[in-house]
């Protein structure tokens, strides 16, 4: 089991360096926000378009297949499961139709004998209930909810994963610091926030490494889980979780000691240049395509 290679969620892919790696981090951040904001109040067609666009972006970015194949497969399976469950569940909207005529085949008019009422044809093709096969009851609202929940979940998770996969942590924090500079007028500690975010992003691989080492240590002991039973298994995993927190706290203390040994006192007095931005022609092309995306969203989405 290798969590750092089999499922690198939230990790930065250093090699190979694709063209998506070389795009400016601020431009990629704008694309990420666009992927997250454009599906809001959009139709089902636009939400599906965003999902297809993310998959096409992954294919044309030349990222190795071994990196994204398992992530995309798991996320698509999870999204399809959400789609199926939401589609088959009740939509929560009960529509009671009030008939225009009394029930039955005849109607009594004043001072006239009973006359038969002919069945009126449906004026249009619209039907609120799409499928009604016994326990399977699918309506237009349940279909819309299923598409909305599944596509939003996939877009939220995979767009963030793709952004972290192709953007270095230092580039992310430098871009956020550049965008948050106006907040310094209101005495917002921008540098401290950026430093905390940088350390958090750098700490993700350490957490995965500790989990991986503990799982391997449990496997090497060849524990007979059947003899332990449910109570014994819970106790073993509680001990593993306790050891995990101890190791993570130790790693955090080592990081703090290393910063203090280098004379780091406060973020305001130690301005660290994490990344030097260079705006190139490909960044201008990416911004132009992004403007076209927003135009299409406002016109057809």
C-alpha positions in Angstrom: 0.0 0.0 0.0 1.5 3.3 -1.1 -0.8 6.2 -0.5 1.7 8.7 -1.9 1.7 7.0 -5.3 -1.6 5.1 -5.7 -3.9 8.0 -4.6 -2.0 11.3 -4.6 -5.0 13.5 -3.6 -3.8 17.0 -2.7 -0.2 16.3 -3.7 1.9 18.2 -6.2 3.3 16.3 -9.2 6.8 17.6 -9.8 7.7 15.4 -12.7 6.8 15.3 -15.6 6.3 19.1 -15.9 3.4 19.6 -18.3 2.2 22.8 -20.0 -0.5 23.1 -17.2 2.3 23.3 -14.7 3.8 26.3 -16.5 0.7 28.3 -16.5 0.7 31.2 -14.0 -0.7 30.2 -10.7 -3.0 33.3 -10.5 -4.5 32.3 -13.8 -5.1 28.8 -12.7 -6.7 30.1 -9.5 -9.1 32.1 -11.6 -9.9 29.0 -13.6 -10.5 27.1 -10.4 -12.9 29.7 -9.1 -14.7 29.7 -12.5 -15.2 25.9 -12.3 -16.6 26.3 -8.8 -18.9 29.4 -9.5 -20.3 28.8 -13.0 -22.4 25.8 -12.1 -24.3 27.9 -9.5 -27.8 28.5 -10.8 -26.9 26.9 -14.1 -28.9 24.3 -16.1 -28.1 20.6 -16.2 -26.5 20.9 -19.6 -24.0 23.4 -18.4 -23.1 21.3 -15.3 -22.4 18.3 -17.5 -20.4 20.5 -19.8 -18.1 21.5 -16.9 -17.6 17.8 -16.1 -16.7 17.0 -19.7 -14.4 20.1 -19.8 -12.5 18.9 -16.7 -12.0 15.5 -18.2 -10.8 16.9 -21.5 -8.4 19.3 -19.7 -6.9 16.3 -17.9 -6.4 14.4 -21.2 -4.8 17.3 -23.2 -2.6 18.3 -20.3 -0.4 15.2 -20.8 -0.5 14.2 -17.2 0.6 10.6 -16.8 -2.3 8.2 -16.8 -1.2 6.4 -13.7 -1.6 9.7 -11.8 -5.2 10.6 -12.6 -6.7 7.3 -13.7 -7.6 6.0 -10.2 -8.7 9.4 -8.9 -11.0 10.0 -11.9 -12.4 6.4 -11.6 -13.2 6.7 -7.9 -14.7 10.2 -8.2 -16.8 9.2 -11.2 -18.0 6.0 -9.4 -18.9 8.2 -6.4 -20.7 10.7 -8.5 -22.7 8.0 -10.4 -23.7 6.4 -7.0 -25.0 9.8 -5.9 -26.8 10.2 -9.2 -28.5 6.8 -8.9 -29.5 7.3 -5.2 -30.9 10.8 -5.7 -32.7 9.7 -8.9 -34.6 6.9 -7.2 -35.4 8.7 -4.0 -38.6 10.7 -3.6 -38.2 14.2 -5.0 -39.9 15.8 -2.0 -42.5 17.5 -4.1 -46.0 16.2 -4.1 -48.2 17.6 -6.8 -51.9 17.2 -6.4 -53.9 17.9 -9.5 -57.4 19.3 -9.0 -59.7 17.7 -11.7 -61.8 20.2 -13.7 -64.7 17.8 -13.9 -66.2 15.3 -11.4 -64.7 11.8 -11.4 -66.5 9.2 -13.5 -67.5 8.9 -17.1 -70.7 11.0 -16.9 -71.5 14.5 -15.7 -75.0 15.9 -14.8 -75.8 19.3 -16.3 -78.7 21.5 -15.2 -82.0 20.4 -16.7 -80.2 18.0 -19.0 -79.8 14.2 -19.1 -76.5 12.6 -18.3 -73.9 12.9 -21.1 -70.7 11.1 -21.6 -67.4 13.1 -21.2 -64.8 12.4 -23.8 -61.2 12.0 -22.8 -59.4 15.2 -23.8 -56.0 14.7 -25.5 -52.8 16.0 -23.7 -52.1 19.5 -25.1 -48.3 19.0 -25.1 -45.6 16.4 -24.6 -44.8 17.7 -21.1 -45.0 15.1 -18.3 -43.9 15.7 -14.8 -43.5 11.9 -14.1 -40.9 10.4 -16.5 -40.8 6.8 -15.3 -43.4 5.0 -13.1 -42.6 1.3 -12.9 -43.8 0.1 -9.6 -41.3 1.1 -6.9 -39.2 3.0 -9.5 -40.6 6.5 -9.7 -38.6 9.1 -11.5 -39.8 12.7 -11.9 -38.3 15.8 -13.6 -37.4 17.2 -10.2 -35.6 14.0 -9.1 -33.6 13.9 -12.4 -32.6 17.6 -12.0 -31.6 17.0 -8.4 -29.5 13.9 -9.3 -27.6 15.8 -12.1 -27.1 18.8 -9.8 -25.7 16.9 -6.8 -23.5 14.4 -8.8 -22.0 17.1 -11.1 -21.4 19.6 -8.3 -19.7 16.9 -6.2 -17.4 15.8 -9.0 -16.6 19.4 -10.0 -15.8 20.5 -6.5 -13.5 17.5 -5.7 -11.7 17.0 -9.0 -11.1 20.7 -9.9 -9.5 21.2 -6.6 -7.4 18.0 -6.9 -6.3 19.0 -10.5 -5.3 22.4 -9.3 -3.2 21.1 -6.4 -1.7 18.4 -8.7 -0.3 20.9 -11.2 0.5 23.9 -8.9 3.3 24.0 -6.3 2.4 25.0 -2.8 4.7 28.0 -2.9 3.0 29.2 -6.1 -0.4 28.8 -4.5 0.5 30.8 -1.5 2.3 33.5 -3.5 -0.7 33.9 -5.7 -3.0 34.2 -2.7 -0.7 36.8 -1.2 -0.8 38.8 -4.4 -4.6 38.7 -4.5 -5.0 39.5 -0.8 -2.7 42.6 -0.8 -5.5 45.1 -0.7 -6.7 43.6 2.6 -3.6 44.9 4.3 -5.2 48.3 4.4 -7.7 46.9 6.8 -4.9 45.4 8.9 -5.6 41.8 7.9 -2.5 39.6 8.7 -2.0 38.5 5.1 1.5 37.2 5.5 0.6 35.1 8.6 -2.3 33.6 6.7 -0.1 32.8 3.7 2.6 31.2 5.9 0.0 29.1 7.7 -1.4 27.9 4.4 2.1 27.1 3.1 2.9 25.0 6.2 -0.5 23.2 5.9 0.1 22.3 2.3 3.6 21.0 3.1 2.2 19.0 6.0 -0.2 16.9 3.9 2.5 14.6 2.5 3.8 14.0 6.1 0.3 13.0 7.3 0.0 10.5 4.4 3.4 9.2 5.1 2.7 8.6 8.8 -0.6 6.8 7.9 1.2 4.7 5.4 3.9 3.7 7.9 1.4 2.8 10.6 -0.7 0.6 8.2 2.4 -1.2 7.1 3.5 -1.8 10.7 0.1 -3.3 11.5 0.3 -5.6 8.4 3.8 -6.9 9.2 2.6 -8.1 12.6 0.1 -10.5 10.9 -2.7 -9.9 13.4 -5.4 -12.5 13.5 -8.5 -10.2 13.5 -10.9 -13.1 13.9 -9.5 -14.1 17.2 -9.5 -10.5 18.4 -13.1 -9.9 17.7 -14.8 -6.6 17.2 -13.8 -5.2 20.6 -10.1 -6.2 20.2 -10.0 -4.8 16.6 -11.4 -1.4 17.8 -8.8 -1.3 20.6 -6.0 -1.9 18.1 -7.1 0.8 15.7 -7.6 3.2 18.6 -3.9 2.6 19.6 -2.9 3.2 16.0 -4.9 6.5 15.9 -3.2 7.6 19.1 0.2 6.8 17.7 -0.7 8.7 14.6 -1.5 11.9 16.5 1.7 11.5 18.6 3.8 11.3 15.4 2.1 14.2 13.8 2.5 16.4 16.9 6.2 15.4 17.0 6.6 16.3 13.3 5.0 19.7 14.0 7.4 20.3 16.9 10.4 19.4 14.7 9.2 21.9 12.1 8.8 24.7 14.7 12.2 23.9 16.1 13.8 24.1 12.6 12.1 27.5 12.0 13.3 28.9 15.3 16.9 27.6 14.7 16.9 29.6 11.5 16.0 32.8 13.3 12.4 32.9 12.3 10.3 34.9 14.8 7.3 36.4 13.0 6.1 36.3 9.5 6.0 40.1 9.3 9.8 40.5 9.9 10.8 37.6 7.6 9.5 38.3 4.1 10.1 35.1 2.2 9.7 35.3 -1.6 8.0 32.0 -2.3 7.7 32.3 -6.0 8.5 34.8 -8.8 5.6 35.2 -11.2 6.2 35.7 -14.9 3.3 36.5 -17.1 3.7 35.0 -20.5 1.8 34.6 -23.8 0.2 31.3 -22.7 -1.2 33.1 -19.7 -2.9 35.7 -21.9 -4.4 32.9 -24.0 -5.7 31.2 -20.9 -7.3 34.4 -19.7 -8.9 34.9 -23.1 -10.4 31.4 -23.1 -11.6 32.0 -19.5 -13.4 35.2 -20.7 -15.0 33.1 -23.5 -16.1 30.5 -20.9 -17.9 33.2 -18.8 -19.5 34.7 -21.9 -20.9 31.3 -22.8 -22.1 30.8 -19.2 -23.9 34.1 -19.1 -25.5 33.6 -22.5 -26.3 29.9 -22.7 -25.6 28.5 -19.2 
